[in-house]
Amino acid sequence: MSVNPSPIAGFAGQFFDNNGQPLSGGKIYTYAAGTTTPQATYTSATGVTPHANPIVLDSAGRVPGGEIWLTDSLIYKFVIETSTAVLIGTYDNITGVNSNFVNYTVQEEVITATAGQTVFNLTTINYTPGTNSLSVYIDGVNQYVGDSYLETDSDTVTFTAGLHVGAEVKFSTAVQVTTNTIDAANVSYDPPFTGSVATNVEAKLAQTVSVKDFGAVGNGVADDTAAIQAAVNYLPASGGQIYFPTGTYLLKDISIVDKENVSFDFNDSVINLAAGAQYAFKMQNTSATFKIGGSWENVTFGTGSASTGVIWVDGGAWTNQVFNRIFNNAVSAPALIYYSNNTSPLRNPSNFTITQIFDRSFGCNYLFHYDAAATTTNFDNFVMRNILHYCDTPGGAVIYFDGAAALYSTFENIYGGMYANNTRLVKMNGAISASRNTWKNFLMEGTGNNRICMDGYYNESSISTIVNYVDESLYTGNQAFFALLTSSQVDHLLLQNASTGAYSTNTAVTLLAGSNTNTIFEVGVLADAGYKSTVYRGKGDYVLATNAKISITGNGVYNLFTLPPNEFEIGDTFKIFVGGISAGLTKDLGIIEVGDRTLYTLTGGLTSESWSFELVYYVFLSGGNKNLSCYVKAYKGNTLQYAEYLGDRVFTSNITWALSATAASWPAGTFFVMQNAYAAPLYNQN
């Protein structure tokens, strides 16, 4: 029952007798107005508990409980007496405060006039003619009924004269609200911004879709899958924002099909996966048309497992996709973020940002897995920054590109706690042709055999930089910073500040390794001829490494450069320099042209000094073929140890320069350090 406060002693009222003394024991009788028929009053706003009639005042002349409430729409008479029935006063026709209050809301409709238009048919509002309930404005000027317009019927207005073209005609009326609730569509919202457009509260609230609008509970116990799927299904193909009020949501297999620009704001919520989940969220693009990817932000994946991936993006072409502040505590899956081409081919995604992703679960093989093996795609402007991934699954990796390559991209602050055999920080597979990337601040820790920082088929067809690649693991088996497959090609790769950690007995750690070492850093195969000749014959150096530790596996050849003859013209002069060979050089180390000759042998036993050597080559024509003349210099510390012209050789096929150690001289587990190594053009007489 609806009740309203009484205007007489409604709240904390106090009564006095005619002498000004508190009306101790006084009595308040309540009747229907104009009668002696008792009419109940109530002790609180609930309208449940009635007062005694009469109400007996306490010793201070106050109403017990301090409140009097009257039934809405009823009219009362109050009679107040002393405890001895002496009349103090009678008060008739009393109603509660705001009794019979009528609530109204404003409705508006704006119509743009055509030239000479007089009749306007209203489609979103109606009014009652002759009740002065309609207001009309033309270009902001108030109009008067009977003068400038007539109220034809409840949804028609007729002007007495035709309006000018483009006139803005606003019709406004008040509609009575007959319930205790107000339809948000009937409440105007005028944004407080210059140039903004008025709308209504319903439309404003609908700009963000909350999963709780569809019945999600968010207590971690109720399964919210149906409610969240309903929220996603509500979005149009052009997308929108899905909002999760802070909570814990139990769900599985939420599917977003052929929608773009869908943004999930999880508001630091926790997502737990229900039993039997294939994924938590899956976005599908079944066409080849590029779609805006939207964003996934501020979420923690708590418990459960997914058989395919936690966040799964399947098929199509995507751009402008953002993953930010995603935490995985204990959800297990093949990948935390997984791209596949099951629905339709993946097509060269661009402008991706993946930042602040922290996977502590030890349950995901890969933090990021882009599986496009059947299509071969390129990432363009891909940014991955501030990544942490723990893995104890053999063969796992932080980043796994399968049939995809990164172009003009940045990978920075990547940490991998890799505690299993054959794990990688970056794993690549397929014909990957990367270009102009930056890889910065990589750190790998953990234990296990055959673990590699960057592994795979890697065609670096233009200048890229790798800075601060640090490995602090305890190795118990084969290890390499880079392990490149047989047909990999790398052109102008700068490696700085590479270092490795603790070594156990019989550890083999190779900085630059591959299944066919002759093709590692095979310079210029993919670059265009003009660019290559500029690099080698006029501008810039080809830097192999700086501050790099290379471990010796025993009998082995450790390649530095492979240069093809078609990169050089008759008259070219170029230099190969390797400096600062030291730290673990306890045996002899040969400088060789692979398969042809030993250029010089650095003598071992170094403890405080380092070796450096330079080879200067001149290209000339002899017998119809390109030939090389070679001059070698070797320094121990700053002292020249050796300088000699080594003679000529034919230069009709690739020549690889390397450092050579033999099993008789080099035990496994020893190493040397190169402070720098590069090839540089010197002079071209043409």
Summary of the structure (lengths in Angstrom):
residues: 686
radius of gyration: 41.7
end to end distance: 104.1
largest distance: 142.0
contacts: 2312
relative contact order: 0.05
helix: 5%
strand: 53%
